[in-house]
């Protein structure tokens, strides 16, 4: 039951990430985004993944419960994509500001 509840939590959090990545891609700006927030979420997923790999009981049943880690990796991938888009959009913001100053 604990794994089911954990998956519900991870899926609930993860459902918004693809939409957020699309929004970041289309917006082409970092306005309204927080790098600190993205990094905090990213490292939270790193900690969650590490906790699974260091949990002997989980690892003993890994062949039956691999799907829990799948959702962690899916979410961290989405957050990673959003971080990359943040970097891209930050460069676009600087380029835009430089062209406006001329």
The 8 nearest C-alpha neighbors of each residue, nearest first, counted from 0:
[[1, 3, 2, 4, 5, 6, 7, 64],
 [2, 0, 4, 3, 5, 6, 7, 8],
 [1, 3, 5, 0, 4, 6, 67, 64],
 [4, 2, 6, 0, 5, 1, 7, 67],
 [5, 3, 7, 1, 6, 2, 8, 0],
 [4, 6, 2, 8, 3, 7, 1, 9],
 [5, 7, 9, 3, 8, 4, 10, 2],
 [6, 8, 4, 10, 5, 9, 11, 3],
 [9, 7, 5, 11, 6, 10, 12, 4],
 [8, 10, 6, 12, 11, 7, 13, 5],
 [11, 9, 13, 7, 12, 8, 14, 6],
 [12, 10, 8, 14, 9, 13, 7, 15],
 [13, 11, 9, 10, 14, 8, 15, 16],
 [12, 14, 10, 16, 74, 15, 11, 9],
 [13, 15, 11, 12, 16, 10, 17, 18],
 [14, 16, 13, 18, 17, 19, 12, 11],
 [17, 15, 19, 18, 13, 14, 77, 20],
 [16, 18, 20, 19, 15, 21, 77, 14],
 [19, 17, 21, 16, 15, 20, 22, 14],
 [18, 20, 16, 22, 17, 21, 23, 15],
 [21, 19, 23, 17, 81, 22, 18, 16],
 [22, 20, 24, 18, 19, 23, 25, 17],
 [21, 23, 19, 25, 20, 24, 26, 18],
 [24, 22, 20, 26, 21, 25, 19, 27],
 [23, 25, 21, 22, 26, 27, 20, 84],
 [24, 26, 22, 23, 27, 21, 28, 20],
 [25, 27, 23, 28, 24, 22, 29, 88],
 [28, 26, 88, 25, 24, 23, 91, 29],
 [29, 27, 88, 26, 30, 92, 89, 91],
 [30, 28, 32, 88, 89, 85, 31, 27],
 [31, 29, 28, 32, 33, 26, 92, 89],
 [30, 32, 29, 33, 28, 23, 34, 26],
 [33, 31, 29, 30, 34, 85, 36, 37],
 [32, 34, 36, 35, 37, 31, 29, 30],
 [33, 35, 37, 36, 38, 32, 85, 82],
 [36, 34, 38, 33, 37, 39, 40, 32],
 [35, 37, 39, 33, 34, 38, 40, 32],
 [38, 36, 34, 40, 39, 35, 41, 33],
 [39, 37, 41, 35, 40, 36, 42, 34],
 [38, 40, 36, 42, 41, 37, 35, 43],
 [39, 41, 43, 37, 38, 42, 36, 44],
 [42, 40, 38, 44, 43, 39, 37, 75],
 [41, 43, 45, 39, 44, 40, 38, 46],
 [44, 42, 40, 46, 41, 45, 39, 47],
 [43, 45, 47, 41, 42, 46, 75, 48],
 [46, 44, 42, 48, 43, 47, 49, 41],
 [47, 45, 49, 43, 44, 48, 50, 42],
 [48, 46, 44, 50, 49, 45, 43, 51],
 [47, 49, 45, 51, 50, 46, 44, 52],
 [50, 48, 46, 52, 51, 47, 45, 53],
 [49, 51, 47, 53, 48, 52, 46, 54],
 [52, 50, 54, 48, 49, 53, 57, 47],
 [51, 53, 49, 50, 54, 48, 58, 55],
 [52, 54, 50, 51, 55, 49, 58, 57],
 [55, 53, 51, 57, 56, 52, 50, 58],
 [54, 56, 58, 57, 59, 53, 52, 51],
 [55, 57, 59, 58, 54, 60, 61, 53],
 [58, 56, 60, 54, 59, 55, 61, 51],
 [57, 59, 61, 55, 60, 56, 54, 52],
 [58, 60, 56, 57, 61, 55, 62, 54],
 [61, 59, 58, 57, 63, 62, 64, 56],
 [60, 62, 58, 64, 65, 63, 59, 57],
 [63, 61, 60, 64, 65, 59, 58, 66],
 [62, 64, 61, 60, 65, 66, 59, 57],
 [63, 65, 61, 66, 62, 67, 60, 57],
 [66, 64, 61, 67, 68, 62, 63, 69],
 [65, 67, 69, 64, 68, 70, 63, 6],
 [68, 66, 69, 65, 70, 64, 6, 71],
 [69, 67, 71, 70, 66, 65, 72, 48],
 [68, 70, 66, 72, 67, 71, 73, 65],
 [69, 71, 73, 68, 72, 67, 74, 9],
 [72, 70, 68, 74, 73, 69, 75, 44],
 [73, 71, 75, 69, 70, 74, 76, 68],
 [72, 74, 70, 76, 71, 75, 69, 77],
 [73, 75, 77, 71, 76, 13, 72, 70],
 [74, 76, 78, 72, 77, 73, 79, 44],
 [77, 75, 79, 73, 74, 78, 72, 80],
 [76, 78, 80, 74, 79, 75, 16, 81],
 [77, 79, 81, 75, 80, 76, 41, 82],
 [80, 78, 76, 82, 77, 81, 75, 83],
 [81, 79, 77, 83, 82, 78, 76, 84],
 [80, 82, 78, 84, 20, 79, 83, 85],
 [83, 81, 85, 79, 80, 84, 78, 86],
 [84, 82, 80, 86, 85, 81, 79, 87],
 [83, 85, 87, 81, 86, 82, 88, 80],
 [84, 86, 82, 88, 83, 87, 89, 81],
 [87, 85, 89, 83, 84, 88, 82, 90],
 [88, 86, 84, 90, 85, 89, 83, 91],
 [87, 89, 28, 91, 85, 27, 90, 86],
 [88, 90, 92, 86, 91, 87, 29, 85],
 [91, 89, 93, 87, 88, 92, 94, 86],
 [90, 92, 88, 94, 89, 93, 95, 87],
 [93, 91, 89, 95, 90, 94, 28, 88],
 [94, 92, 96, 90, 95, 91, 97, 89],
 [93, 95, 91, 97, 92, 96, 90, 98],
 [94, 96, 92, 98, 93, 97, 91, 99],
 [97, 95, 93, 99, 98, 94, 92, 100],
 [98, 96, 94, 100, 99, 95, 93, 101],
 [97, 99, 95, 96, 100, 101, 94, 93],
 [100, 98, 96, 97, 101, 95, 94, 93],
 [101, 99, 97, 98, 96, 95, 94, 93],
 [100, 99, 98, 97, 96, 95, 94, 93]]
